[in-house]
Amino acid sequence: MALEATITLGAVYFAKGDIDKAIASFEKALSVKPGGPVPMLGLGKAYLSKGDSEKALQEFQKVIAVAPG
């Protein structure tokens, strides 16, 4: 599956409330393109939604590191 489609699928799962599938999709996108800020941001939001603020913070910090502006 193409990178953009995988990211979009993660966003759709997140919007539907299927957080585990969203996390899996964002992680898959990051395995294709490590360091991509969009899937890292999605992953952070998904972790935050699950109540895992520590993992969410780690992902948000990675986003800031690769896309500071």
N, C-alpha and C positions, 0 to 999 in steps of 0.2 A: 504494500500500500504506500502511496506517495506520502511524503512528509506532511504536506499541508492537509491532506485528507485525514491523517492520523491526529493532527492537532485539532482539526475541526471536530472529529469524532469525540475527542476528549472533552471539548467544550460542550457538545450536545449532551454527552453523558452527565457532565456536571450540571447543566441546566435542568436535566430531568431528575436530578437528585441521586443518580447512580454513581456515587463518589468512588467506589472501588474500581469500577470500569474506567472512570475518568483518569484516575491515578495510573492505571495500567496503560492507557493510551498515551498519556503525557510521558511516562517512562519509556515507552516504545519509541516515541518521537525523539527523545533525548539519546536513545541508543543509536539512532540513525544519524543524528546531528548533535553530538555533545556540545553543551554550552549555548544552545539556542534559548534566547531570553523568553520567547513566547511560551514554549512548553514548560519552562522553569516557573514562570509566573502562574500558569494554570495549575501546575503541581503544587505550588505554594498555597493557592486558593483552595485546592481540594483538601490538602492537609489541614488547613485552618478550619474548613467546614467540618472535618472529622473530629476537631477538637485537639489536634496534634500541633500546638502552637510552636513547639521547638523545631519540628521538621519544616513547618511553614516558614519560620523565621530564617532557617538555613537557606531555603530556596529563594526567598526574597533578597537575602544578602548576595546570593549568587547573581541574581538579575541585576542588582545595582553594580556589581563588579564588572559585568560584561556589557552593560548598557547604562552607564552612569547619567547620561543626558536625557 
